[in-house]
Amino acid sequence: MVTKQQLIEGPRDKCHVVLLGAGASRAAFGKNLPVMNDFVQTLKLRPLIDEAGLDVGNEKNFEVIYDQLVCDSRHENTARKIECRIREYFSGLALPVEATIYDRLLVSLRPTDAVFTFNWDPFLFDAYRRNYGAVPLPGIFFLHGNVRIGACRGCGKWGARSVICPNCSQMFVDVPLLYPIGKKDYSKVLYIQSVWESAKLFFREAFTLTIFGYGAPASDVAAVQLLRLAWVNEERPRTFEHIEIIDTATQSDLYDRWSPFTPTHHCHFTTAFKNSHIARWPRRSCESYFYPMTQGKPCEDFPLPPTDNLAELQRYAADIARHEVG
Ligand SMILES: [Zn+2]
């Protein structure tokens, strides 16, 4: 029994790319998830910064403070301690038993889709693991490393921490978490290099991009370049694109922040994941844009059920996945 217009006339070979920032984890897990502006306070980093004798004035953005630290080799030790503190804090976090926004996001995308995250918290990785096998999932990529993953120094293969590489028989090593924003050098770590290469490819080919809780492209040179070079592809201008922003900021702030990246202005803002195309047309988000464009009429939604029961959610997604080829 397939309805809702045969699940919008069957899946097409189109790719939905999702970019997650700290706001996504905060939306899913609440205030104990820090964002860059309260990071120092939440992780109690102030004594370490003071001990290093660094004068940060009123600066609250952790990335800016960290930048100052790494620009001076005298602070190497402090920078290392801060990275340890970050690992400790985020490694200790765990998903609740109930289904979270991260579970909902993953089961609603297909293997041709991709989720890129800047977040160090373990939720995307852990949600991937517990949904794996229940329904075909999208690829996941950690642009700034992650506390749960390790990677092979020899070949760049990655997986859970402290696992032995099946290719090289070497133990996976931790992927560094901190990259100074002023001169981010992603080429030093094989895993990170390959993730940024993948990001360029995916962003270039994406039919739809969802940016969820990502607030600061202006201060992150590499991220701006990624969005500019790949999404707003200057060599091959797009005739249309669909960008969905999930964010709690005001519409006018969001418009100011994102309009440089959306030249044809097909940009849609929403404050909650449940109202997004991904949640309303699970596993058919691209088709939910494509169908009205080509048929000239809207398509009915078939949103994820409002349950926090993970098995129920997986069953719902698996029913849709049954109508996907391959
Ligand atoms: Zn290897």
Residues whose N, C-alpha, C, O or C-beta is under 5 A from the ligand:
A	BS01	ZN	C152 G154 C155 G156 K157 C165 N167 C168
